[in-house]
């Protein structure tokens, strides 16, 4: 809503307060003023001039030589405008004037003849092109009515007006009218409001003879008022009205259109004018549209309707889509003489339905959608009639032809001083509250500390005590409220175990070299089926699709974090950032329902991706490219750190390198995978060799128990023994390790691979794997005999199970 | 013999002084002090001496042995020292060459902001709660006083999955869920950080996915001044003790009265500059007293319980704090962007 301060001054005395100060006060009281604009930049030395004579320039066909009376003197001015003529009153920029855009007016010679100033168009005076009325858009501006020669034009054309731009929250529909704004400003400044009191001089003839009104859908249209207006003369509207409309961001058209727009802005009440002679009937019937019924609206579009729409009909066919747009069949044109003026109350949801299906949103529909004041509907009609009499020489027939089931009663809200103070934390006295109610101009009854407020119908947003609490608080001033801290019992705040674990996991991964990423949940058709962990893939889950996505890229809910994580890798690598290591924690969304009827499972997963060089120490020739074992090392460390044991098992997984991928198991439960992205997918997604992991963190959390008890540090020394086996190439080192650990239990505490060899000193198809075994007994120092016995059992088990032999 | 001994001492000391390596010293030691050394052979001839002379010469011989031994040791240490110095000189390296790199990752900037806020509120006794990102219409809207067809639903364009399921547009449904879980008779003191979604086209200032942190405090006798106190504490801890807060009336369907909170601009301290668009204030969060409909729908009697709620956007906070001008940066995860905030 654009609020012209000059217009506002008609209803409330704002004194000498500057626009900036007023904007600040309004903002602090609850309506954000987004900006202050001026109709035009300041222009000096521009006055009203009278063109005494206008002749052709002796040396130029398209120029005219004018003698212009500007009060104290007569100036010779050359003007090129096509519409300049003798006898006009115009805006003259005298020599020395400065027009918007820092345009300085000087005495000049044009084709040998002196010109002492400039006759201006509205655009030259700084009015935006889109608001300039069409009749004066080409050429100079001519005053349409009596103005005094020599007077400055700035106030006459309202060029000095400041416009406050209100950013209204949906509850403050009352301020979609100048009268509503006046009440608001009056309350803030503690001033009275001066309201218009429309009293059109109606003629004796009764409108009922010419029209009848029936409403078949009163739930959507509780009030319909029809005024019959005769002998309208279409003309430009008066200058003051044009000025205000321009200030409010509406281009003036003609008196009839301008008056309905003016009253719309003044009262917040949309009105609609029908050409009475095109009505083709003597009745108005308001009803729900029939299925497939059509109307051609004023914008010449044919609209197909349903019974979710409310239409105004002439008893036969629709002549308007209620509250949204009139029909072309009854349009008011230059030739219109008799008008049916509609002032009605349409329900917000009826109008909203029409706006939604047609996409037509207008100043009118917005007001109906947000709710209008039931007590202003008829008044606004009367106000328009009064203005039409004055400015369109119209005759208004007696009586409004009405359908009226409108509830105009004021809501009663009870409050008391104690409760207000208890809720706000203040120590207000009843008389301060009463004073606020006076400022708001709310009627009320008071008994001691009990106050019953009759909420004016213009404030449809106030229905309960809390709404009144806000009114009291905001007029009192939010900045006046004290600062306190809650008095209730205090409790300790803390992270839950899971939240704490997640923070640990994050800091471990970050310390291990991974950067956290945050990617999108909504992904593309192409990405949604990729890199899904096998236990999810086999679960036959269906990707969840949005009903109305904004783009193809963000259409499905992810089942894996990896496609987006790989997008991050490829984005960076395309920008020559090659060496990368990322992780992400986030939810995936799983359902088996094709049509979702309940919320999907949201599972927390941890994913990581590394690519490029892991270590880069060129002057030492010590460079390490990422590989499976770099990433596995990080994942192992993570589980080690959480004290959760998992196993890695060779696996073939879609979109992954068939020989470089392992599935992760926690006990018997499959919880994710690790490996190299399949080279064809790497190629397709523009990735360098990239390794990824994906883990179900919910399962990890169930298995995680934070250490709470002290474990004795062994007093007796441990003994390390090494052993190397020659094995078939395909035997897995991890399997052998398991056998060693089992055979060596309980004395063998730790088994680690420390060497793997395959090559010229080894027979074909064989490899040597060397293990280092740590022996320890917490109770005593181990003897050589004990160790030897265990060692021999290990050798026996391994050699038998894997047809291995000891490498000598 | 006396003269012999003195000659040996003189001779030996001279040789030690001239020795330049430990090998020579070793040879000297053998030559004079060894089993076949000159001092030893002199001592062997002591038997020929008279009873009176023996102890005198014996002592002298011991003194000579002592002297040679000490001198040898001293010289030995000196030579070792020299050798060590030479060795260390050889071992010198160029300390200006770069060290072996250690790979360190880091949290995402949004995580830093979120954890900072979490820690602040945990310190004030709040718990941190999460909830589903796919929400029901009931929890996302209706339980928050936004019935179907409420005009304020236009304020947040929603990604629907079905008529009843949607991508949550706010983290407030977590509040409604928590209140229901608490059963209407326990105080609630919580914040809920998380991802939210709106039907927006991504550009420099809009993102279809972003994060939000909402807070809720419900108890008996919670006052609007308490909201002001908590927000002031938060703002000063988060943005600095010298920052002022300003509350303005606003509108949210789930709170009444509703509040918009500004903090004084850190650049101009309220005088007006380009960062705060001339107003001296920067809008930082929305808040208000929990609407009685929200309380009663969650099982809390609004006659007995009252409370406040607030919500803020970590992206906006980070953008203001670090001067980031494109919200998409948070989701592009360009390594050059993420690395900038290592020490933030």
Interface residues (C-beta under 8 A of the other chain):
Chain A: X27 X28 X29 X30 X32 X169 X170 X171 X172 X348 X349 X352 X369 X370 X422 X423 X424 X425 X426 X464 X466 X467 X469 X470 X473 X474 X478 X479 X481 X482 X483 X484 X485 X486 X487 X488 X489 X490 X491 X492 X493 X494 X495 X496 X499 X503 X506 X509 X510 X511 X512 X513 X514 X515 X516 X517 X518 X519 X520 X521 X522 X544 X545 X546 X547 X548 X549 X550 X551 X554 X557 X568 X571 X572 X575 X577 X580 X581 X582 X583 X586 X587 X589 X595 X596 X597 X598 X599 X600 X602 X614 X615 X616 X617 X619 X620 X622
Chain B: X97 X98 X100 X101 X103 X104 X105 X106 X107 X108 X110 X111 X115 X118 X121 X122 X123 X124 X125 X126 X127 X128 X132 X133 X134 X135 X136 X149 X151 X152 X154 X155 X159 X160 X161 X162 X164 X165 X167 X187 X189 X195 X197 X199 X200 X201 X208 X209 X217 X219 X220 X221 X222 X223 X224 X225 X226 X228 X229 X230 X232 X233 X246 X247 X248 X249 X250 X251 X256 X257 X258 X259 X260 X289 X291 X292 X306 X330 X331 X332 X333 X334 X335 X336 X338 X339
